[in-house]
Amino acid sequence: MGKATRKKDITPLADEDPSMEENAQQGPTLRDVIQVITATMEAVETKIDTLGADLSNLRDDHYRLA
């Protein structure tokens, strides 16, 4: 599909810049990432529940007015 990548194109950036490896070690942990994903999923579930309730209310209003 895409063009072939030469070996020199896939050299890790940490080899080129040692400070990048140090910065990467100070980044978020897997636990941090999982907590963010979990919080996001909970927020989406709450929003879906709210939208479902709104839809139910609209449907009730429609049948009441019809």
N, C-alpha and C positions, 0 to 999 in steps of 0.2 A: 504494500500500500504506500508507505512513505519511503523516503530514500534511506539507504543503509547508513547507520551511524558508525563512524570510524572510532577506533579505540581511544584515540586522543580526545575525542569529543565527550567522552563519558568519564573523564577524570574527576574524582570528587573535588568539590570546591575547597574542602578542608585542607587538601594537599597544597592548593595554591595559596591559601590564606589561613595560617594557623589560628588566627583569632576567631574564625568562623566556627571551628570545632569547640572552642571554649564557650562561645555564645550558645551553641546548640545544646550543650550540656546544662545550661541554665534555663532552657525553655520549659514549657509546660510538660508535666508528667502525663503518663497514660491515664492515671487516676483523675487528673484535672480535666483531660479531654472527655473522659467518660461522664464526669459530673456535668459538664456543659451540655453534652448530648442528652443526658437524662433530663436535665432541667428544660431543655428545648422541647423534648418529646412531651413532657408534662404540660408545658405551655400550649403546645399544639393540641393535645387531648382536651384541655380546658376550652380552648377556642372552638374545637369541633363540637363539644357538648353545648356551648353557648349558641353556636349557629344552629344546632339541631333543635334547641328549645325555641329559638326565634322562628325557625321554619314551622315548627309545630303550632306556635301561636298564630302565625300568618295563615296556616291552613285552617285553623279553628275560626279565625276571623272571616275567612273567605266563605266557609260553609254557613256561618251565622248571617252574613250579609246576602248570601245567594237566595 
